Amino acid sequence: MIVNRHGQKGAVLLISLIILLVLSILAVSGMQGSLMQERMAGAQSEGIAALEAAEEGIRFGERWVKNNALTLTSFDGTNGLYDIRVESERAPSPYDESTWESSKVMSADPVDGITPLFFVEYLGEGYSEDQLTEGVIGGYNHESGAADIHAFRLVARAEGPSGRARRMIEVYFTKQI
C-alpha cells in the first residue's frame, strides 16, 4: 500500500495548532481561577487578623475602664474619652476617618504588629441585670441606691497588616463606680 504524504498539505499541523490553542485557553483560565482564590484567601486572612486585633482593642478598653474610670471627670471629649450628656463632648462618628486620628482615640497593645485603636463614651446611669427586678428587699433596690452603675459605649477598630482590611467592633457595658 502506497501512502501519498504530499496530499495532506499540513492538515496534521493545523489540527495540532487548534488542540494547542484549546489547551492554552484552558491553562490560562485555570491560572486565573487560582489567582482569584489566592486573593480571596489573602483577603480573608487580612480580615481575620484585623478582627482579632479589634477584639483585643475591646478587651483592652474594657480593662481600661474597669481600672481607670474611678470618676467621670476624665470623660471630657479628648483623648478617646467622650460624654454623651454634653453636646461638645460627644463621640464622633466611628465611620469618619478623622475620628481615628491619634488625638481622638486611645491605642491598645499591639497584636501581631497591628495596633488597635478605641474610644469610650460615657452614656449616663445604667442598671445591671440583677437590679432590673420587680422585687424589693427591705426597701433596697436600684432606685434606692443599691449600686451606682454607669453605662459605657466602647468602639474599637483595627486594620489588617497591609491596611486593606478594617474591622470595627462596638460594645455596651456597665460598671459600678
C-alpha atoms as one frame of an Amber mdcrd trajectory, in Angstrom:
protein
   0.000   0.000   0.000   1.399   3.333  -1.037   0.537   6.417   1.015   0.565
   9.815  -0.614   2.045  12.108   2.003   2.088  15.107  -0.264  -1.714  15.245
  -0.476  -2.243  16.144   3.206  -0.792  19.637   2.829  -0.405  20.401   6.603
  -3.727  19.104   7.980  -1.974  17.481  10.945  -0.189  20.732  11.710  -3.474
  22.678  11.646  -5.231  20.193  13.933  -2.231  20.201  16.311  -2.289  24.006
  16.496  -6.044  24.031  17.249  -5.583  21.482  20.059  -2.660  23.520  21.434
  -4.802  26.679  21.372  -7.642  24.970  23.288  -5.208  23.611  25.893  -3.596
  27.054  26.268  -7.004  28.667  26.857  -7.839  26.037  29.497  -4.477  26.580
  31.232  -4.900  30.381  31.330  -8.441  30.004  32.649  -7.232  27.663  35.396
  -4.475  30.071  36.389  -6.927  32.967  36.649  -9.134  30.891  38.937  -6.149
  30.037  41.120  -5.117  33.687  41.334  -8.648  34.676  42.357  -8.706  32.018
  45.072  -5.318  33.187  46.318  -6.556  36.774  46.523  -9.697  35.690  48.377
  -7.644  33.657  50.867  -5.320  36.637  51.417  -8.265  38.982  51.989  -9.813
  36.540  54.439  -6.524  36.209  56.327  -6.191  40.002  56.403  -9.744  40.350
  57.736  -9.217  37.745  60.440  -6.048  39.497  61.634  -7.911  42.820  61.778
 -10.830  41.247  63.669  -8.507  39.648  66.223  -6.804  42.988  66.805 -10.162
  44.804  67.121 -11.311  42.214  69.678  -8.137  42.833  71.678  -8.897  46.559
  71.460 -12.317  45.908  73.017 -10.833  43.795  75.816  -8.121  46.404  76.445
 -10.731  49.193  76.529 -12.945  47.302  78.977  -9.939  46.703  81.254  -9.016
  50.370  80.938 -12.483  51.496  82.035 -12.539  48.930  84.857  -9.150  50.048
  86.205  -9.126  53.790  85.404 -12.679  55.163  85.320 -12.942  55.886  89.030
 -14.508  59.276  88.401 -16.306  60.619  85.360 -14.341  63.872  85.071 -11.887
  62.368  82.566 -14.695  61.915  80.001 -14.233  65.405  78.583 -14.238  64.825
  74.816 -10.464  64.419  74.499  -8.001  61.531  74.311 -10.641  58.974  73.339
 -12.928  59.674  76.317 -16.326  61.165  75.495 -19.552  62.025  77.335 -22.872
  61.722  75.504 -24.595  64.029  78.020 -22.590  67.086  76.904 -23.034  68.178
  73.272 -19.439  69.339  72.800 -18.024  66.169  74.391 -19.944  63.551  72.389
 -18.052  60.884  70.474 -17.579  61.486  66.752 -18.875  59.036  64.176 -16.742
  55.893  64.096 -17.219  55.818  60.302 -15.444  59.151  59.807 -11.728  58.646
  59.021 -10.729  61.694  61.068 -12.152  60.014  64.184  -9.246  57.595  64.205
  -6.520  60.240  64.472  -4.247  59.676  67.447  -5.521  62.641  69.465  -9.124
  61.388  69.359  -8.586  57.739  70.319  -6.502  55.509  72.564  -4.201  52.702
  71.476  -4.346  49.169  72.795  -1.472  46.706  72.983  -0.334  45.549  69.519
  -1.451  42.137  68.257   0.952  40.588  65.723   2.178  44.048  64.756  -1.344
  45.556  64.485  -2.227  48.307  66.970  -5.973  48.509  67.642  -7.491  51.903
  68.371 -10.531  52.569  70.545 -12.620  55.239  72.216 -15.005  55.149  75.172
 -18.201  57.147  75.521 -19.944  57.603  78.844 -23.702  57.097  78.400 -25.014
  58.006  81.838 -26.534  55.929  84.600 -27.251  52.322  83.821 -28.574  49.317
  85.633 -27.008  45.906  85.904 -29.187  42.900  85.075 -29.535  41.767  88.689
 -31.026  45.163  89.587 -33.752  45.024  86.938 -36.272  43.098  89.033 -39.631
  43.948  90.457 -38.752  42.649  93.910 -37.754  44.971  96.728 -35.920  43.513
  99.711 -36.200  45.751 102.740 -36.600  48.870 100.584 -33.229  48.263  98.967
 -33.343  48.286  95.157 -31.798  50.106  92.191 -33.925  53.188  92.857 -32.831
  53.459  96.471 -29.115  53.437  95.738 -28.237  49.763  95.823 -25.376  50.489
  93.436 -24.073  53.387  91.382 -23.981  51.760  87.921 -22.846  53.682  84.840
 -23.154  52.716  81.166 -20.408  52.993  78.571 -20.078  52.532  74.818 -16.766
  51.225  73.535 -15.770  51.262  69.847 -12.563  49.614  68.638 -11.095  49.477
  65.136  -8.107  47.715  63.638  -6.625  47.380  60.177  -5.044  44.267  58.696
  -1.273  44.035  58.205  -1.394  45.605  54.729  -4.098  48.137  55.629  -6.578
  46.763  53.075  -8.973  45.225  55.627 -10.617  47.032  58.529 -12.777  45.666
  61.296 -14.761  47.665  63.825 -16.497  46.391  66.963 -18.918  48.280  69.199
 -19.963  47.091  72.668 -22.043  48.498  75.502 -21.379  47.639  79.112 -21.912
  48.881  82.663 -19.551  49.498  85.548 -20.092  50.278  89.182 -18.304  53.490
  90.196
